[in-house]
């Protein structure tokens, strides 16, 4: 591999994707995710 710090570049892209697409916090469960999608 010729790329400098390939893992860092991968990690930065992964963090950017997480910010764009959204990632649930550790304390949020599946039920809360489903409930958030329901209309009020």
PQR file with spaces between the fields and no chain letter, atoms N, CA, C, O and H, PARSE charges and radii, in Angstrom:
ATOM       1  N    UNK     1       0.846   -1.190    0.000 -0.4000 1.5000
ATOM       2  CA   UNK     1       0.000    0.000    0.000 -0.0000 2.0000
ATOM       3  C    UNK     1       0.886    1.247    0.000  0.5500 1.7000
ATOM       4  O    UNK     1       1.788    1.378    0.828 -0.5500 1.4000
ATOM       5  N    UNK     2       0.629    2.126   -0.905 -0.4000 1.5000
ATOM       6  CA   UNK     2       1.440    3.329   -1.020 -0.0000 2.0000
ATOM       7  C    UNK     2       0.825    4.526   -0.317  0.5500 1.7000
ATOM       8  O    UNK     2       1.486    5.549   -0.134 -0.5500 1.4000
ATOM       9  H    UNK     2      -0.104    2.019   -1.577  0.4000 1.0000
ATOM      10  N    UNK     3      -0.410    4.408    0.071 -0.4000 1.5000
ATOM      11  CA   UNK     3      -1.099    5.530    0.694 -0.0000 2.0000
ATOM      12  C    UNK     3      -0.560    5.763    2.105  0.5500 1.7000
ATOM      13  O    UNK     3      -0.340    4.817    2.862 -0.5500 1.4000
ATOM      14  H    UNK     3      -0.946    3.578   -0.078  0.4000 1.0000
ATOM      15  N    UNK     4      -0.354    7.021    2.443 -0.4000 1.5000
ATOM      16  CA   UNK     4       0.116    7.376    3.770 -0.0000 2.0000
ATOM      17  C    UNK     4      -1.052    7.312    4.744  0.5500 1.7000
ATOM      18  O    UNK     4      -2.108    7.892    4.493 -0.5500 1.4000
ATOM      19  H    UNK     4      -0.533    7.789    1.828  0.4000 1.0000
ATOM      20  N    UNK     5      -0.866    6.617    5.837 -0.4000 1.5000
ATOM      21  CA   UNK     5      -1.877    6.483    6.893 -0.0000 2.0000
ATOM      22  C    UNK     5      -3.244    6.069    6.333  0.5500 1.7000
ATOM      23  O    UNK     5      -4.215    6.809    6.490 -0.5500 1.4000
ATOM      24  H    UNK     5      -0.009    6.146    6.041  0.4000 1.0000
ATOM      25  N    UNK     6      -3.338    4.913    5.690 -0.4000 1.5000
ATOM      26  CA   UNK     6      -4.602    4.504    5.064 -0.0000 2.0000
ATOM      27  C    UNK     6      -5.729    4.323    6.074  0.5500 1.7000
ATOM      28  O    UNK     6      -6.891    4.586    5.764 -0.5500 1.4000
ATOM      29  H    UNK     6      -2.549    4.312    5.562  0.4000 1.0000
ATOM      30  N    UNK     7      -5.393    3.880    7.269 -0.4000 1.5000
ATOM      31  CA   UNK     7      -6.438    3.669    8.263 -0.0000 2.0000
ATOM      32  C    UNK     7      -7.028    4.990    8.746  0.5500 1.7000
ATOM      33  O    UNK     7      -8.222    5.075    9.032 -0.5500 1.4000
ATOM      34  H    UNK     7      -4.449    3.666    7.521  0.4000 1.0000
ATOM      35  N    UNK     8      -6.205    5.999    8.835 -0.4000 1.5000
ATOM      36  CA   UNK     8      -6.698    7.314    9.258 -0.0000 2.0000
ATOM      37  C    UNK     8      -7.667    7.878    8.221  0.5500 1.7000
ATOM      38  O    UNK     8      -8.712    8.428    8.568 -0.5500 1.4000
ATOM      39  H    UNK     8      -5.234    5.930    8.603  0.4000 1.0000
ATOM      40  N    UNK     9      -7.310    7.737    6.952 -0.4000 1.5000
ATOM      41  CA   UNK     9      -8.184    8.227    5.883 -0.0000 2.0000
ATOM      42  C    UNK     9      -9.514    7.482    5.915  0.5500 1.7000
ATOM      43  O    UNK     9     -10.574    8.088    5.753 -0.5500 1.4000
ATOM      44  H    UNK     9      -6.461    7.291    6.670  0.4000 1.0000
ATOM      45  N    UNK    10      -9.458    6.160    6.126 -0.4000 1.5000
ATOM      46  CA   UNK    10     -10.688    5.358    6.212 -0.0000 2.0000
ATOM      47  C    UNK    10     -11.536    5.821    7.391  0.5500 1.7000
ATOM      48  O    UNK    10     -12.750    5.974    7.262 -0.5500 1.4000
ATOM      49  H    UNK    10      -8.598    5.667    6.258  0.4000 1.0000
ATOM      50  N    UNK    11     -10.899    6.044    8.544 -0.4000 1.5000
ATOM      51  CA   UNK    11     -11.631    6.461    9.739 -0.0000 2.0000
ATOM      52  C    UNK    11     -12.274    7.827    9.540  0.5500 1.7000
ATOM      53  O    UNK    11     -13.404    8.047    9.975 -0.5500 1.4000
ATOM      54  H    UNK    11      -9.912    5.920    8.650  0.4000 1.0000
ATOM      55  N    UNK    12     -11.578    8.734    8.898 -0.4000 1.5000
ATOM      56  CA   UNK    12     -12.141   10.065    8.655 -0.0000 2.0000
ATOM      57  C    UNK    12     -13.342    9.986    7.721  0.5500 1.7000
ATOM      58  O    UNK    12     -14.336   10.679    7.940 -0.5500 1.4000
ATOM      59  H    UNK    12     -10.660    8.555    8.544  0.4000 1.0000
ATOM      60  N    UNK    13     -13.270    9.152    6.679 -0.4000 1.5000
ATOM      61  CA   UNK    13     -14.418    8.979    5.777 -0.0000 2.0000
ATOM      62  C    UNK    13     -15.596    8.350    6.515  0.5500 1.7000
ATOM      63  O    UNK    13     -16.748    8.721    6.291 -0.5500 1.4000
ATOM      64  H    UNK    13     -12.462    8.589    6.501  0.4000 1.0000
ATOM      65  N    UNK    14     -15.301    7.400    7.393 -0.4000 1.5000
ATOM      66  CA   UNK    14     -16.357    6.747    8.165 -0.0000 2.0000
ATOM      67  C    UNK    14     -17.040    7.748    9.090  0.5500 1.7000
ATOM      68  O    UNK    14     -18.266    7.736    9.207 -0.5500 1.4000
ATOM      69  H    UNK    14     -14.365    7.099    7.575  0.4000 1.0000
ATOM      70  N    UNK    15     -16.281    8.602    9.743 -0.4000 1.5000
ATOM      71  CA   UNK    15     -16.862    9.621   10.616 -0.0000 2.0000
ATOM      72  C    UNK    15     -17.701   10.619    9.821  0.5500 1.7000
ATOM      73  O    UNK    15     -18.751   11.056   10.292 -0.5500 1.4000
ATOM      74  H    UNK    15     -15.286    8.612    9.648  0.4000 1.0000
ATOM      75  N    UNK    16     -17.255   10.980    8.634 -0.4000 1.5000
ATOM      76  CA   UNK    16     -18.032   11.888    7.789 -0.0000 2.0000
ATOM      77  C    UNK    16     -19.356   11.250    7.391  0.5500 1.7000
ATOM      78  O    UNK    16     -20.395   11.910    7.412 -0.5500 1.4000
ATOM      79  H    UNK    16     -16.402   10.625    8.251  0.4000 1.0000
ATOM      80  N    UNK    17     -19.324    9.976    7.030 -0.4000 1.5000
ATOM      81  CA   UNK    17     -20.563    9.278    6.666 -0.0000 2.0000
ATOM      82  C    UNK    17     -21.505    9.180    7.854  0.5500 1.7000
ATOM      83  O    UNK    17     -22.716    9.342    7.702 -0.5500 1.4000
ATOM      84  H    UNK    17     -18.480    9.440    7.013  0.4000 1.0000
ATOM      85  N    UNK    18     -20.964    8.918    9.030 -0.4000 1.5000
ATOM      86  CA   UNK    18     -21.791    8.823   10.230 -0.0000 2.0000
ATOM      87  C    UNK    18     -22.479   10.154   10.504  0.5500 1.7000
ATOM      88  O    UNK    18     -23.642   10.184   10.907 -0.5500 1.4000
ATOM      89  H    UNK    18     -19.980    8.787    9.154  0.4000 1.0000
ATOM      90  N    UNK    19     -21.767   11.247   10.288 -0.4000 1.5000
ATOM      91  CA   UNK    19     -22.352   12.569   10.514 -0.0000 2.0000
ATOM      92  C    UNK    19     -23.454   12.863    9.501  0.5500 1.7000
ATOM      93  O    UNK    19     -24.489   13.427    9.855 -0.5500 1.4000
ATOM      94  H    UNK    19     -20.822   11.223    9.960  0.4000 1.0000
ATOM      95  N    UNK    20     -23.238   12.486    8.251 -0.4000 1.5000
ATOM      96  CA   UNK    20     -24.209   12.757    7.191 -0.0000 2.0000
ATOM      97  C    UNK    20     -25.456   11.897    7.340  0.5500 1.7000
ATOM      98  O    UNK    20     -26.577   12.401    7.277 -0.5500 1.4000
ATOM      99  H    UNK    20     -22.397   12.028    7.963  0.4000 1.0000
ATOM     100  N    UNK    21     -25.259   10.604    7.538 -0.4000 1.5000
ATOM     101  CA   UNK    21     -26.387    9.679    7.560 -0.0000 2.0000
ATOM     102  C    UNK    21     -27.019    9.534    8.935  0.5500 1.7000
ATOM     103  O    UNK    21     -28.152    9.064    9.048 -0.5500 1.4000
ATOM     104  H    UNK    21     -24.348   10.194    7.590  0.4000 1.0000
ATOM     105  N    UNK    22     -26.316    9.925    9.965 -0.4000 1.5000
ATOM     106  CA   UNK    22     -26.837    9.820   11.320 -0.0000 2.0000
ATOM     107  C    UNK    22     -26.555    8.460   11.929  0.5500 1.7000
ATOM     108  O    UNK    22     -26.712    7.422   11.285 -0.5500 1.4000
ATOM     109  H    UNK    22     -25.396   10.307    9.873  0.4000 1.0000
ATOM     110  N    UNK    23     -26.143    8.489   13.161 -0.4000 1.5000
ATOM     111  CA   UNK    23     -25.835    7.271   13.902 -0.0000 2.0000
ATOM     112  C    UNK    23     -26.483    7.405   15.266  0.5500 1.7000
ATOM     113  O    UNK    23     -26.392    8.457   15.898 -0.5500 1.4000
ATOM     114  H    UNK    23     -26.015    9.332   13.684  0.4000 1.0000
ATOM     115  N    UNK    24     -27.133    6.351   15.722 -0.4000 1.5000
ATOM     116  CA   UNK    24     -27.790    6.378   17.025 -0.0000 2.0000
ATOM     117  C    UNK    24     -26.746    6.348   18.139  0.5500 1.7000
ATOM     118  O    UNK    24     -25.705    5.705   18.009 -0.5500 1.4000
ATOM     119  H    UNK    24     -27.207    5.497   15.208  0.4000 1.0000
ATOM     120  N    UNK    25     -27.032    7.040   19.221 -0.4000 1.5000
ATOM     121  CA   UNK    25     -26.169    6.991   20.393 -0.0000 2.0000
ATOM     122  C    UNK    25     -26.216    5.614   21.026  0.5500 1.7000
ATOM     123  O    UNK    25     -27.147    4.847   20.781 -0.5500 1.4000
ATOM     124  H    UNK    25     -27.878    7.562   19.327  0.4000 1.0000
ATOM     125  N    UNK    26     -25.229    5.298   21.831 -0.4000 1.5000
ATOM     126  CA   UNK    26     -25.150    3.985   22.463 -0.0000 2.0000
ATOM     127  C    UNK    26     -26.360    3.692   23.340  0.5500 1.7000
ATOM     128  O    UNK    26     -26.791    2.543   23.436 -0.5500 1.4000
ATOM     129  H    UNK    26     -24.473    5.921   22.030  0.4000 1.0000
ATOM     130  N    UNK    27     -26.909    4.712   23.976 -0.4000 1.5000
ATOM     131  CA   UNK    27     -28.012    4.486   24.915 -0.0000 2.0000
ATOM     132  C    UNK    27     -29.383    4.458   24.226  0.5500 1.7000
ATOM     133  O    UNK    27     -30.406    4.326   24.898 -0.5500 1.4000
ATOM     134  H    UNK    27     -26.559    5.646   23.899  0.4000 1.0000
ATOM     135  N    UNK    28     -29.412    4.579   22.910 -0.4000 1.5000
ATOM     136  CA   UNK    28     -30.667    4.524   22.161 -0.0000 2.0000
ATOM     137  C    UNK    28     -30.871    3.102   21.642  0.5500 1.7000
ATOM     138  O    UNK    28     -30.002    2.543   20.973 -0.5500 1.4000
ATOM     139  H    UNK    28     -28.581    4.687   22.364  0.4000 1.0000
ATOM     140  N    UNK    29     -32.022    2.533   21.958 -0.4000 1.5000
ATOM     141  CA   UNK    29     -32.313    1.171   21.538 -0.0000 2.0000
ATOM     142  C    UNK    29     -33.164    1.126   20.283  0.5500 1.7000
ATOM     143  O    UNK    29     -33.574    2.156   19.748 -0.5500 1.4000
ATOM     144  H    UNK    29     -32.727    2.987   22.502  0.4000 1.0000
ATOM     145  N    UNK    30     -33.418   -0.087   19.828 -0.4000 1.5000
ATOM     146  CA   UNK    30     -34.185   -0.302   18.604 -0.0000 2.0000
ATOM     147  C    UNK    30     -35.604    0.235   18.735  0.5500 1.7000
ATOM     148  O    UNK    30     -36.146    0.800   17.786 -0.5500 1.4000
ATOM     149  H    UNK    30     -33.085   -0.924   20.263  0.4000 1.0000
ATOM     150  N    UNK    31     -36.209    0.060   19.911 -0.4000 1.5000
ATOM     151  CA   UNK    31     -37.583    0.519   20.136 -0.0000 2.0000
ATOM     152  C    UNK    31     -37.652    2.041   20.027  0.5500 1.7000
ATOM     153  O    UNK    31     -38.593    2.577   19.441 -0.5500 1.4000
ATOM     154  H    UNK    31     -35.769   -0.400   20.683  0.4000 1.0000
ATOM     155  N    UNK    32     -36.676    2.731   20.578 -0.4000 1.5000
ATOM     156  CA   UNK    32     -36.654    4.198   20.491 -0.0000 2.0000
ATOM     157  C    UNK    32     -36.493    4.663   19.042  0.5500 1.7000
ATOM     158  O    UNK    32     -37.090    5.659   18.634 -0.5500 1.4000
ATOM     159  H    UNK    32     -35.912    2.296   21.054  0.4000 1.0000
ATOM     160  N    UNK    33     -35.688    3.941   18.275 -0.4000 1.5000
ATOM     161  CA   UNK    33     -35.526    4.304   16.864 -0.0000 2.0000
ATOM     162  C    UNK    33     -36.835    4.144   16.100  0.5500 1.7000
ATOM     163  O    UNK    33     -37.198    4.995   15.289 -0.5500 1.4000
ATOM     164  H    UNK    33     -35.202    3.132   18.607  0.4000 1.0000
ATOM     165  N    UNK    34     -37.540    3.046   16.367 -0.4000 1.5000
ATOM     166  CA   UNK    34     -38.829    2.836   15.703 -0.0000 2.0000
ATOM     167  C    UNK    34     -39.845    3.891   16.134  0.5500 1.7000
ATOM     168  O    UNK    34     -40.588    4.415   15.304 -0.5500 1.4000
ATOM     169  H    UNK    34     -37.245    2.355   17.026  0.4000 1.0000
ATOM     170  N    UNK    35     -39.879    4.199   17.415 -0.4000 1.5000
ATOM     171  CA   UNK    35     -40.825    5.184   17.934 -0.0000 2.0000
ATOM     172  C    UNK    35     -40.546    6.570   17.352  0.5500 1.7000
ATOM     173  O    UNK    35     -41.478    7.344   17.131 -0.5500 1.4000
ATOM     174  H    UNK    35     -39.276    3.774   18.090  0.4000 1.0000
ATOM     175  N    UNK    36     -39.297    6.888   17.107 -0.4000 1.5000
ATOM     176  CA   UNK    36     -38.949    8.200   16.557 -0.0000 2.0000
ATOM     177  C    UNK    36     -39.493    8.370   15.144  0.5500 1.7000
ATOM     178  O    UNK    36     -39.719    9.498   14.707 -0.5500 1.4000
ATOM     179  H    UNK    36     -38.539    6.260   17.286  0.4000 1.0000
ATOM     180  N    UNK    37     -39.707    7.280   14.425 -0.4000 1.5000
ATOM     181  CA   UNK    37     -40.219    7.355   13.066 -0.0000 2.0000
ATOM     182  C    UNK    37     -41.729    7.436   12.975  0.5500 1.7000
ATOM     183  O    UNK    37     -42.273    7.639   11.890 -0.5500 1.4000
ATOM     184  H    UNK    37     -39.523    6.364   14.780  0.4000 1.0000
ATOM     185  N    UNK    38     -42.417    7.279   14.103 -0.4000 1.5000
ATOM     186  CA   UNK    38     -43.880    7.331   14.098 -0.0000 2.0000
ATOM     187  C    UNK    38     -44.367    8.772   14.141  0.5500 1.7000
ATOM     188  O    UNK    38     -43.740    9.614   14.783 -0.5500 1.4000
ATOM     189  H    UNK    38     -41.975    7.114   14.984  0.4000 1.0000
ATOM     190  N    UNK    39     -45.475    9.069   13.467 -0.4000 1.5000
ATOM     191  CA   UNK    39     -46.029   10.429   13.546 -0.0000 2.0000
ATOM     192  C    UNK    39     -46.564   10.698   14.950  0.5500 1.7000
ATOM     193  O    UNK    39     -47.012    9.787   15.646 -0.5500 1.4000
ATOM     194  H    UNK    39     -45.985    8.385   12.945  0.4000 1.0000
ATOM     195  N    UNK    40     -46.509   11.936   15.340 -0.4000 1.5000
ATOM     196  CA   UNK    40     -46.992   12.321   16.689 -0.0000 2.0000
ATOM     197  C    UNK    40     -48.482   12.350   16.786  0.5500 1.7000
ATOM     198  O    UNK    40     -49.026   12.653   17.848 -0.5500 1.4000
ATOM     199  H    UNK    40     -46.145   12.676   14.775  0.4000 1.0000
